[in-house]
Amino acid sequence: MTLRKRPHPNVPRARVLRRDSTDAERAMWRLLRSRHLAGHKFRRQLPIGPYIADFACFARRLVVELDGGRHGIAIARDAARTRAIERHGFRVVRFWNNDVLANPEGVLMMIVEALEKAR
């Protein structure tokens, strides 16, 4: 008999978020997937603790979060979310959706810098 690891309780919600991703999330995923960014593997909509991170690179323990308009008014909630993810050993970097759509090269440069710092 083989013991199977129980999936994280947020996996069904993460699957819905992957399916219903925003324009900015789809654009960012096209840039991060398949090791396109300096050979680093990213996962999307990944459960970490009680939260679901937008994108995560396990090898460098880096989480990339994209914030839309609703996050601007939820600063305290975003800070609590960041602290919780950091308690799991990740560094969190945040970008506004409009920055991802208007300046993807600049966002990628900042992610590369964060990956280098995470060595």
Sequence and secondary structure as in RCSB ss.txt:
>XXXX:A:sequence
MTLRKRPHPNVPRARVLRRDSTDAERAMWRLLRSRHLAGHKFRRQLPIGPYIADFACFARRLVVELDGGRHGIAI
ARDAARTRAIERHGFRVVRFWNNDVLANPEGVLMMIVEALEKAR
>XXXX:A:secstr
        TTHHHHHHHHHT  HHHHHHHHHHGGGTTTT   EEEEEETTEEEEEEETTTTEEEEEE GGGGG H
HHHHHHHHHHHHTT EEEEEEHHHHHH HHHHHHHHHHHHHHT 
